[in-house]
């Protein structure tokens, strides 16, 4: 009977462990409030964003999942232009599809595109501004590109690009020959972009029949784009999102609306048009906008883990340690993040023994202040610090043995201490 009870207890412990493991996994993977849609097609919708009541932080974070597309697509409300392609919690960014303005001509210099194609509006119907990582970009060999801010910061900028032959164009550069770029300041929200020509592309029509203007991040120009951009309607652009309009210090005073509610989270002031965003503290990951959203990050499970190959990685709550094996010293971290593990050599062992000898000398003088002569005479110190016999065991760990050190310490510490009692 006792055996059956013990077996039942062991079974219950196993079941409990499995349930706790599943619970931890669920907490770690949670990105939305319970019962809320986690994705639209292949696009994740992390809280504070959401598509239904109770699933978003405030109206700024309401998005629409349009299932009439296959697969479904994510939009801002009342805006069918910028399709949302990514929402990042860690960076406080989201990516949307920005329209390309184009103005094209035939070989006679006659316009072949409509005014709606050469002048396009980027209207998100949101309060989230363009990231300053975006740039106004104009492409073509007879091109003038311009953008004007419609909401947020009042802003206008333009650039022109010229070239006479395709051989003048250099791939990977946007410095005015086939391509030009201009920086965008913070605070620009919606805008209009215009593509225009200086001489109707009459002299460059064979290799550059169109002018293109758009706003994008990380655009890498290619001479092929002079023609191929005719086949593209949009490019990715980055928006910076934040919560509210106040700083962290002010927002923290009203906990009823404060967004950084997870333990082990912290608040960061936005550098683009005010507000703040949240992130998990170092050593944690997850969603800082949810209760218990920031979970311990097991750095030892990362590939590669942060420890040198000789070291053993030990995870701890919010941190980790790298333990060097016996016979090695250092912090155990990989090159670039720490000193790694270095094998202790003869020179290091001699320095260590010298340090021990000096510590013992100081300790003895402290115990026997009436002693005026030095604890270790130079010839005895030399004898004490003779190189040890070093050998390695079958596991590669080094060890050393001597009796000189013990005899000298006995003569100079133990015996004088006995004499002084």
C-alpha positions as CSV (number, residue, x, y, z in Angstrom):
1,X,0.0,0.0,0.0
2,X,2.8,2.4,0.9
3,X,4.6,1.5,-2.4
4,X,1.5,2.4,-4.4
5,X,1.1,5.7,-2.5
6,X,4.7,6.6,-3.2
7,X,4.3,5.7,-6.9
8,X,1.2,7.9,-7.1
9,X,3.0,10.8,-5.5
10,X,5.9,10.5,-8.0
11,X,3.4,10.4,-10.9
12,X,1.7,13.6,-9.6
13,X,5.0,15.3,-9.3
14,X,5.8,14.4,-13.0
15,X,2.4,15.7,-14.1
16,X,2.8,18.9,-12.1
17,X,6.2,19.5,-13.7
18,X,4.7,19.0,-17.2
19,X,1.9,21.5,-16.4
20,X,4.3,24.1,-15.1
21,X,6.5,23.7,-18.2
22,X,3.5,24.2,-20.5
23,X,2.4,27.2,-18.5
24,X,5.9,28.8,-18.7
25,X,6.0,28.1,-22.5
26,X,2.6,29.7,-22.9
27,X,3.5,32.8,-20.9
28,X,6.7,33.3,-22.9
29,X,4.9,33.1,-26.3
30,X,1.9,35.3,-25.4
31,X,1.9,38.5,-27.5
32,X,-1.8,39.5,-27.2
33,X,-4.5,39.7,-24.6
34,X,-6.4,36.5,-24.0
35,X,-9.0,35.9,-26.7
36,X,-7.6,38.4,-29.2
37,X,-6.5,37.7,-32.7
38,X,-2.7,37.2,-32.8
39,X,-2.1,37.6,-36.6
40,X,-3.6,38.7,-39.8
41,X,-2.4,36.4,-42.5
42,X,1.3,36.1,-41.8
43,X,1.6,39.4,-39.9
44,X,1.7,39.2,-36.1
45,X,-0.5,41.7,-34.2
46,X,1.2,42.2,-30.8
47,X,-0.5,44.2,-28.1
48,X,-0.8,47.3,-27.7
49,X,-2.1,46.8,-31.3
50,X,-5.4,45.0,-31.9
51,X,-8.3,44.7,-34.2
52,X,-11.3,44.5,-31.8
53,X,-12.6,46.2,-28.6
54,X,-10.5,45.3,-25.6
55,X,-7.6,44.1,-27.7
56,X,-5.7,47.4,-28.2
57,X,-4.3,50.0,-25.8
58,X,-6.2,53.0,-27.3
59,X,-7.6,54.1,-30.7
60,X,-4.1,54.9,-32.0
61,X,-3.4,51.1,-32.0
62,X,-6.5,50.0,-33.8
63,X,-5.8,48.1,-37.0
64,X,-8.0,46.4,-39.5
65,X,-7.6,42.9,-40.9
66,X,-9.1,42.7,-44.4
67,X,-9.9,39.1,-45.1
68,X,-11.2,39.9,-48.6
69,X,-7.5,39.5,-49.7
70,X,-5.9,36.1,-49.9
71,X,-4.0,36.0,-47.7
72,X,-5.7,38.6,-45.5
73,X,-3.9,42.0,-45.2
74,X,-3.5,44.5,-42.3
75,X,-4.4,48.2,-42.7
76,X,-4.9,51.3,-40.6
77,X,-8.6,52.2,-40.3
78,X,-10.0,54.3,-43.1
79,X,-6.8,53.9,-45.1
80,X,-6.4,51.4,-47.9
81,X,-3.0,52.7,-49.2
82,X,-0.4,51.6,-46.7
83,X,-0.5,47.9,-46.1
84,X,1.2,47.0,-42.7
85,X,3.9,44.4,-43.3
86,X,5.5,44.2,-39.9
87,X,5.0,45.4,-36.3
88,X,8.1,45.4,-34.0
89,X,7.8,45.6,-30.2
90,X,11.6,45.7,-29.6
91,X,12.3,48.6,-32.0
92,X,9.0,50.5,-31.7
93,X,8.7,50.4,-35.4
94,X,6.2,49.2,-38.0
95,X,6.7,48.8,-41.7
96,X,4.1,49.8,-44.3
97,X,3.9,49.8,-48.1
98,X,4.7,53.3,-49.5
99,X,3.5,54.2,-53.0
100,X,6.0,55.0,-55.8
101,X,5.3,58.1,-57.9
102,X,6.1,57.8,-61.6
103,X,6.1,59.9,-64.6
104,X,6.9,58.2,-67.9
105,X,7.4,59.3,-71.5
106,X,7.5,57.7,-75.0
107,X,10.4,58.3,-77.4
108,X,8.7,61.4,-78.8
109,X,8.6,63.0,-75.3
110,X,4.9,62.5,-74.9
111,X,3.6,61.7,-71.4
112,X,2.3,58.1,-71.0
113,X,1.2,58.2,-67.3
114,X,-1.6,60.0,-65.5
115,X,-1.4,62.8,-63.0
116,X,-2.5,60.4,-60.3
117,X,0.5,58.2,-61.0
118,X,3.0,61.1,-60.8
119,X,1.5,62.6,-57.6
120,X,0.7,60.1,-54.9
121,X,-0.4,60.6,-51.3
122,X,0.9,58.6,-48.4
123,X,-2.0,58.8,-45.9
124,X,-1.9,56.3,-43.0
125,X,-4.6,58.0,-41.0
126,X,-2.5,57.4,-37.9
127,X,-0.4,59.6,-35.6
128,X,2.8,57.7,-36.2
129,X,5.6,59.6,-37.9
130,X,8.1,58.5,-40.5
131,X,11.3,57.2,-39.1
132,X,14.3,59.4,-39.8
133,X,16.0,56.2,-41.2
134,X,13.8,56.7,-44.3
135,X,15.0,58.9,-47.2
136,X,13.4,60.7,-50.1
137,X,14.7,58.9,-53.2
138,X,14.4,59.9,-56.8
139,X,15.5,57.6,-59.7
140,X,16.0,58.4,-63.3
141,X,18.3,60.2,-65.7
142,X,16.1,63.3,-66.2
143,X,14.3,63.4,-62.9
144,X,13.1,65.8,-60.2
145,X,11.7,64.2,-57.0
146,X,9.8,66.1,-54.3
147,X,7.9,65.4,-51.1
148,X,5.7,67.7,-49.0
149,X,4.4,66.9,-45.5
150,X,0.6,66.8,-45.1
151,X,0.3,66.4,-41.4
152,X,2.7,66.6,-38.5
153,X,5.8,68.7,-39.4
154,X,5.5,71.2,-42.2
155,X,8.2,70.0,-44.5
156,X,9.2,70.1,-48.2
157,X,12.4,68.8,-49.9
158,X,13.5,67.8,-53.4
159,X,16.4,66.5,-55.3
160,X,17.4,66.1,-59.0
161,X,19.3,63.5,-60.8
162,X,20.8,63.6,-64.3
163,X,22.9,61.4,-66.6
164,X,23.5,61.3,-70.4
165,X,24.4,57.6,-70.8
166,X,23.9,54.4,-69.0
167,X,27.7,54.0,-68.5
168,X,27.6,57.1,-66.2
169,X,25.4,55.3,-63.7
170,X,27.1,53.6,-60.7
171,X,25.4,50.7,-58.9
172,X,25.0,51.1,-55.1
173,X,25.4,54.9,-55.1
174,X,22.7,57.6,-54.9
175,X,24.7,60.8,-55.4
176,X,22.9,62.5,-58.3
177,X,23.8,60.3,-61.3
178,X,20.7,58.2,-61.9
179,X,19.7,58.4,-58.3
180,X,19.6,61.0,-55.5
181,X,18.5,61.0,-51.9
182,X,17.6,63.5,-49.2
183,X,17.2,63.0,-45.4
184,X,13.8,63.4,-43.7
185,X,13.5,65.1,-40.3
186,X,11.5,63.7,-37.4
187,X,7.8,64.6,-37.0
188,X,6.7,64.0,-40.6
189,X,3.5,61.9,-40.7
190,X,1.6,61.9,-44.0
191,X,3.0,63.3,-47.2
192,X,2.6,63.7,-50.9
193,X,5.3,62.7,-53.3
194,X,5.8,64.1,-56.8
195,X,7.9,62.7,-59.7
196,X,8.7,65.0,-62.6
197,X,11.0,65.3,-65.6
198,X,13.3,68.2,-66.6
199,X,13.4,67.5,-70.4
200,X,10.8,64.8,-70.9
201,X,13.4,62.0,-71.1
202,X,13.9,62.6,-74.8
203,X,17.7,62.1,-74.8
204,X,17.7,59.2,-72.4
205,X,14.5,57.4,-73.3
206,X,16.2,54.1,-74.4
207,X,17.5,53.4,-70.9
208,X,15.5,55.8,-68.7
209,X,12.0,56.5,-69.9
210,X,10.6,57.4,-66.4
211,X,11.1,59.5,-63.4
212,X,10.4,57.8,-60.0
213,X,10.0,59.3,-56.5
214,X,9.4,57.5,-53.2
215,X,10.3,57.4,-49.6
216,X,12.0,54.2,-48.3
217,X,14.6,52.8,-45.9
218,X,17.8,51.1,-47.0
219,X,17.3,51.5,-50.7
220,X,20.2,50.1,-52.7
221,X,20.2,51.6,-56.2
222,X,20.8,49.5,-59.3
223,X,21.0,50.7,-62.9
224,X,18.4,48.1,-63.7
225,X,15.9,50.1,-61.6
226,X,15.8,52.8,-64.3
227,X,13.5,50.3,-66.1
228,X,12.4,47.7,-63.6
229,X,10.7,50.2,-61.1
230,X,7.9,50.5,-63.7
231,X,6.9,47.0,-62.5
232,X,6.7,48.0,-58.8
233,X,3.9,49.9,-57.1
234,X,5.3,50.2,-53.5
235,X,8.4,50.1,-51.4
236,X,8.7,49.5,-47.6
237,X,8.8,52.5,-45.3
238,X,9.3,52.6,-41.5
239,X,7.1,54.4,-39.1
240,X,8.0,55.1,-35.4
241,X,5.2,54.3,-33.0
242,X,4.9,55.3,-29.4
243,X,2.3,55.5,-26.6
244,X,0.7,58.8,-25.9
245,X,2.3,62.3,-26.1
246,X,3.9,62.6,-22.7
247,X,7.3,61.5,-21.4
248,X,7.9,58.4,-19.2
249,X,8.2,60.5,-16.1
250,X,4.8,62.2,-16.6
251,X,3.0,59.0,-17.8
252,X,4.1,57.0,-14.8
253,X,2.0,59.2,-12.6
254,X,-1.2,57.8,-14.1
255,X,-1.0,54.0,-13.7
256,X,-4.5,53.6,-15.1
257,X,-3.3,54.4,-18.6
258,X,0.5,53.7,-18.2
259,X,1.4,51.0,-20.8
260,X,4.6,49.4,-19.3
261,X,2.7,47.1,-16.9
262,X,4.9,44.0,-17.0
263,X,7.3,43.3,-14.2
264,X,11.0,43.5,-15.4
265,X,10.1,46.2,-18.0
266,X,11.3,49.7,-18.5
267,X,10.1,52.9,-20.2
268,X,11.9,54.8,-23.0
269,X,11.1,58.3,-24.2
270,X,10.4,58.5,-27.9
271,X,12.8,60.8,-29.9
272,X,10.3,61.3,-32.7
273,X,7.2,63.4,-31.9
274,X,6.9,62.7,-28.2
275,X,5.3,59.8,-26.3
276,X,7.1,56.7,-25.0
277,X,7.5,53.0,-25.6
278,X,8.3,50.0,-23.4
279,X,10.9,47.2,-23.5
280,X,11.8,44.3,-21.4
281,X,14.7,44.8,-19.0
282,X,18.1,43.2,-19.9
283,X,17.9,39.4,-19.4
284,X,14.2,39.2,-20.2
285,X,12.2,39.1,-23.4
286,X,8.5,39.1,-24.4
287,X,5.8,41.7,-24.4
288,X,6.3,44.5,-21.8
289,X,2.7,45.8,-22.5
290,X,1.1,42.7,-20.9
291,X,1.0,41.6,-17.3
292,X,3.9,39.1,-16.8
293,X,4.8,39.7,-20.5
294,X,8.5,39.9,-19.8
295,X,9.9,36.4,-19.2
296,X,13.4,35.3,-18.3
297,X,15.6,35.0,-21.3
298,X,17.6,31.8,-21.2
299,X,20.8,33.0,-22.9
300,X,22.3,29.5,-22.6
301,X,19.7,28.2,-25.1
302,X,20.7,30.8,-27.8
303,X,22.8,29.6,-30.7
304,X,25.6,30.2,-30.3
305,X,25.4,30.8,-26.5
306,X,27.4,33.7,-25.1
307,X,30.0,31.5,-23.4
308,X,33.4,30.5,-24.8
309,X,33.5,26.9,-26.0
310,X,35.6,25.8,-23.0
311,X,33.1,27.4,-20.5
312,X,29.9,26.0,-19.1
313,X,26.8,28.3,-19.4
314,X,24.6,28.6,-16.3
315,X,21.4,30.5,-16.7
316,X,20.0,32.6,-13.8
317,X,16.9,34.7,-13.5
318,X,17.5,37.8,-15.6
319,X,21.2,36.9,-16.3
320,X,23.7,34.1,-16.9
321,X,27.2,33.0,-15.9
322,X,30.0,31.4,-17.8
323,X,32.1,29.1,-15.7
324,X,35.7,28.3,-16.8
325,X,36.9,24.7,-16.2
326,X,39.6,23.9,-13.7
327,X,43.0,25.1,-14.8
328,X,41.5,28.1,-16.6
329,X,40.7,31.7,-15.6
330,X,38.6,34.6,-17.1
331,X,35.0,35.5,-17.3
332,X,34.2,32.7,-19.8
333,X,32.4,34.9,-22.3
334,X,33.0,34.7,-26.0
335,X,35.5,36.9,-27.8
336,X,34.1,40.4,-28.2
337,X,32.0,40.3,-25.0
338,X,34.6,39.2,-22.4
339,X,38.0,37.7,-21.7
340,X,37.0,34.1,-22.4
341,X,38.9,31.3,-20.7
342,X,42.7,31.4,-20.6
343,X,44.8,28.4,-19.4
344,X,46.8,29.2,-16.3
345,X,50.5,28.9,-17.1
346,X,53.7,28.6,-15.0
347,X,54.1,32.4,-14.9
348,X,50.6,32.9,-13.6
349,X,51.2,30.2,-10.9
350,X,54.5,31.9,-9.8
351,X,52.7,35.2,-9.5
352,X,49.9,33.6,-7.5
353,X,52.4,32.0,-5.1
354,X,54.2,35.3,-4.7
355,X,50.9,37.0,-3.8
356,X,50.1,34.3,-1.2
357,X,53.6,34.6,0.3
358,X,53.1,38.4,0.7
359,X,49.7,38.0,2.2
360,X,51.1,35.5,4.7
361,X,53.9,38.0,5.6
362,X,51.4,40.7,6.2
363,X,49.2,38.4,8.3
364,X,52.1,37.3,10.4
365,X,53.3,40.9,11.1
366,X,49.7,41.8,12.1
367,X,49.6,38.9,14.5
368,X,53.1,39.6,15.9
369,X,53.8,43.3,15.8
370,X,56.8,42.9,18.1
371,X,58.7,41.2,15.3
372,X,61.0,43.7,13.6
373,X,62.9,41.5,11.2
374,X,61.4,40.5,7.8
375,X,59.4,37.3,7.7
376,X,61.1,36.0,4.6
377,X,64.7,36.7,3.9
378,X,65.6,37.0,0.2
379,X,67.3,33.6,0.0
380,X,64.4,31.9,1.7
381,X,61.9,33.6,-0.5
382,X,63.8,32.4,-3.5
383,X,63.8,28.9,-2.1
384,X,60.0,29.2,-1.4
385,X,59.2,30.4,-4.9
386,X,61.2,27.7,-6.8
387,X,59.2,26.4,-9.7
388,X,56.8,23.7,-8.8
389,X,56.8,20.4,-10.5
390,X,53.9,20.7,-12.9
391,X,52.0,17.8,-14.4
392,X,48.7,17.2,-16.0
393,X,46.1,14.5,-15.2
394,X,44.2,12.5,-17.7
395,X,41.6,15.3,-18.1
396,X,44.2,18.0,-18.9
397,X,44.0,19.7,-15.5
398,X,47.4,20.8,-14.2
399,X,48.6,20.3,-10.6
400,X,51.9,21.0,-8.8
401,X,53.6,19.7,-5.7
402,X,56.4,20.8,-3.4
403,X,57.4,20.7,0.2
404,X,59.6,23.7,0.3
405,X,56.7,26.1,0.7
406,X,55.2,24.2,3.6
407,X,58.6,23.9,5.4
408,X,59.3,27.6,5.0
409,X,55.8,28.7,6.2
410,X,56.1,26.3,9.2
411,X,59.5,27.8,10.2
412,X,58.4,31.4,9.8
413,X,54.8,31.4,10.9
414,X,53.8,28.5,13.1
415,X,57.0,28.3,15.2
416,X,57.3,32.1,15.9
417,X,53.6,32.1,16.8
418,X,54.3,29.3,19.3
419,X,57.3,31.2,20.7
420,X,55.3,34.4,21.1
421,X,52.4,32.8,23.2
